[in-house]
């Protein structure tokens, strides 16, 4: 994420919750959120303001970010569907797992 986007998001949160952030708190949030993408981060910030009674934690912002990324993947048709395995395939995988466990315990 671009540092200016981060500052914009944190300023939005500060204004919404009437809370000044210390340099230390901002540094922790930056350390934990810097790897996020700009636009979905700002969506997460707005979602947090709309749903959180108190200033959101890093974990809460990440949850809203994950929700936004999931929504984007679904809209792009990138939803992964898993087919249930039939009994034969399940037995094959289970047997392989058992053999692996036996090899590691010897």
N, C-alpha and C positions, 0 to 999 in steps of 0.2 A: 504494500500500500504506500502511496505517496504520503509524505509527512504532512503536506498541506491538507490532504483529505482527512487525515487523522485529527489534525487540529480543528478542522471545521466540525467534525463529528463530536469531538469532546466539548467544543464551544456550544454546540446545539444542546448537548446533555446538561452542561453547566447552566445554561439559560433556562431550560425546561424545569430543572430541579432546584434552581436558585442556590447553587453550590459552587464554591470556588475550589478548584483542584490544586493540590500542592504539586510541586515539581516531582516529588517522589512518587505520588500516586499516578501522575501522568506518565512517568517513566515506566512504571509497572504495567500500565495499560498498553503503552507502546510496545514494550517487550513481548507482551502476550498476544497482541493483535496485529503487529506489523506485517505478518505474512498474508493477511487477508486481502482480498481484492477491493478496490476503491468503491465501486458502485454498490455491490452487495453489502459492504460495510455500512454505507449511508442508509440503505434500506433497513438494515438491522437496527441502526440507531433510532430511526423514526418508529420502527415497530416497538422498540423498548420503551420509548417515550409514551407511546399509545397504550402500553399494557402494564408497565411496571409502576407501582406506587412510589417506590424509592429509587434512588440512583442505581442503575443496573451494575451488577458485578461483571467481571470479565466473562465468567461462565454464562451469564444470561445473554450478554452480547453475542457470544459464540453460538448459543442455541438459536437465536434469531437469525444469525448469519447462516447457520446450517439449514434452517428452514427455508431461507431465501434461495440458497444454492440448490436445494432439493426441488423447489418450485421451478427454478430455471431449467434444471435437467428434465423435469417432467414436460415442461412446455416445449422443449427442444426435441422431445421424443427419445430421450436417452434413459428411459426407465428400464431397468434390468428386471426381467421376470425370470423366476426360477421355476423349472418344471419339477414336480415331485418325481423322485426316482421310483422305478418299479422294484419289486421285491428282489429280483435277480441282481440288479445293479447295486442295490443297497447291501445285499449279502456280500457281493464282490468287494465293495469298499470296506465293509466291516472286517472281512477276512484279512485284507491287506493291512488294516490298522492293527489287528491282533498280531500279525507276523512282525510288524514293526516294533510293537511293544515287547514281544518275546526276544527279539534281537538285542534290544537295548538293555534288557535285564540280565542277559547272560554275561 
